[in-house]
Amino acid sequence: MKTRTVLLNFLIQFFSYESYLEIGVYDNDFNFKHIRCKYKESCDPAPDAQAMFRMTSDDYFRQNKRKFDLIFIDGLHHSEQVIIDIANSLKCLNKGGTIVIHDCLPTTEEMQLIPWTTQGDWTGDTWKAFVHYRQMNKNLSMFTVDTDWGCGIIRKGRQELLVPGCEINYHNFNKNRRSWMNVVQTSELENALLKTETKDFPAAVISGLKYFGNLIASAGSKSMLSLHKSKR
Ligand SMILES: C[S@@+](CC[C@H](N)C(=O)[O-])C[C@H]1O[C@@H](n2cnc3c(N)ncnc32)[C@H](O)[C@@H]1O
């Protein structure tokens, strides 16, 4: 199973979520089908995509009246569009909900270039959208889980605004990725989530769920920070 799927299912269990939206699905078997949640919706404009709503995320949000506990943004990986997808997702996120953004930790400059020109893995410049909200919105809690090309986490909360002190480009991202993206290792996920939560969790629930690191390791999780170091 993909480690993003393990992460999303873990969040559903951890917070007892009941509703899930996926933006950008393509083949249901990639991820959507494996998400264990009471209510699920998806959108994707590709003619052959297996989405419930065959339309762009902008069109989807225009017609949507529902609210969701968990929203996975994995559509058009251009920062301008991801910024809009995050803004729309925040508007229809239930209290206590979480947004997960895929592909936030590219390991090379080529794999985040727009337009998509590489033959191999491509993340787009999604990371810039994440940095944008780290700079602009103090009413969010944000960190990036170091797995599956970087899974950005956004919850309503509080954060110290990021002051990069330099231009937002790949060269500077490369030097500052850990701090700009507030990178958290998979073994630290539960604690990072608990810091974003205002209500207290019963101790039994917390101790019963302290296994994300093990779960994700057995799913074959790779650290993007280590991969990046090995490519330098
Ligand atoms: C990387 S795939 C999604 C993969 C899937 N979520 C997974 O976990 O493997 C990205 C998808 O986003 C879709 N997409 C492109 N532009 C979009 C847009 N504006 N709104 C929603 N989806 C879009 C593409 O058609 C493509 O199927």
The ligand as an SDF file (V2000), in Angstrom:
LIG
                    3D

 27 29  0  0  0  0  0  0  0  0999 V2000
   -1.1030   12.5740   -9.4930 C   0  0  0  0  0  0  0  0  0  0  0  0
   -2.7070   12.2570  -10.1460 S   0  0  0  0  0  0  0  0  0  0  0  0
   -3.6360   11.8100   -8.7020 C   0  0  0  0  0  0  0  0  0  0  0  0
   -3.2400   10.5140   -8.1050 C   0  0  0  0  0  0  0  0  0  0  0  0
   -3.9630    9.9780   -6.8670 C   0  0  0  0  0  0  0  0  0  0  0  0
   -4.5100   10.9910   -5.9980 N   0  0  0  0  0  0  0  0  0  0  0  0
   -3.0130    9.1090   -6.0680 C   0  0  0  0  0  0  0  0  0  0  0  0
   -2.9800    9.2200   -4.8540 O   0  0  0  0  0  0  0  0  0  0  0  0
   -2.2910    8.3270   -6.6990 O   0  0  0  0  0  0  0  0  0  0  0  0
   -3.1950   13.8950  -10.4600 C   0  0  0  0  0  0  0  0  0  0  0  0
   -4.5700   14.0110  -11.0750 C   0  0  0  0  0  0  0  0  0  0  0  0
   -4.9810   15.3650  -10.9690 O   0  0  0  0  0  0  0  0  0  0  0  0
   -5.8450   15.6150  -12.0260 C   0  0  0  0  0  0  0  0  0  0  0  0
   -6.0050   17.0570  -12.2350 N   0  0  0  0  0  0  0  0  0  0  0  0
   -5.3500   17.8550  -13.1080 C   0  0  0  0  0  0  0  0  0  0  0  0
   -5.8210   19.1030  -13.0300 N   0  0  0  0  0  0  0  0  0  0  0  0
   -6.7960   19.0980  -12.0940 C   0  0  0  0  0  0  0  0  0  0  0  0
   -7.6710   20.0870  -11.5670 C   0  0  0  0  0  0  0  0  0  0  0  0
   -7.6170   21.3460  -12.0030 N   0  0  0  0  0  0  0  0  0  0  0  0
   -8.5600   19.7130  -10.6200 N   0  0  0  0  0  0  0  0  0  0  0  0
   -8.6080   18.4400  -10.1600 C   0  0  0  0  0  0  0  0  0  0  0  0
   -7.8000   17.4660  -10.6210 N   0  0  0  0  0  0  0  0  0  0  0  0
   -6.9060   17.7990  -11.5770 C   0  0  0  0  0  0  0  0  0  0  0  0
   -5.2100   14.8920  -13.2030 C   0  0  0  0  0  0  0  0  0  0  0  0
   -6.1930   14.6210  -14.1960 O   0  0  0  0  0  0  0  0  0  0  0  0
   -4.6590   13.6430  -12.5410 C   0  0  0  0  0  0  0  0  0  0  0  0
   -5.5120   12.5380  -12.7260 O   0  0  0  0  0  0  0  0  0  0  0  0
  1  2  1  0
  2  3  1  0
  2 10  1  0
  3  4  1  0
  4  5  1  0
  5  6  1  0
  5  7  1  0
  7  8  2  0
  7  9  1  0
 10 11  1  0
 11 12  1  0
 11 26  1  0
 12 13  1  0
 13 14  1  0
 13 24  1  0
 14 15  1  0
 14 23  1  0
 15 16  2  0
 16 17  1  0
 17 18  1  0
 17 23  2  0
 18 19  1  0
 18 20  2  0
 20 21  1  0
 21 22  2  0
 22 23  1  0
 24 25  1  0
 24 26  1  0
 26 27  1  0
M  CHG  2   2   1   9  -1
M  END
$$$$
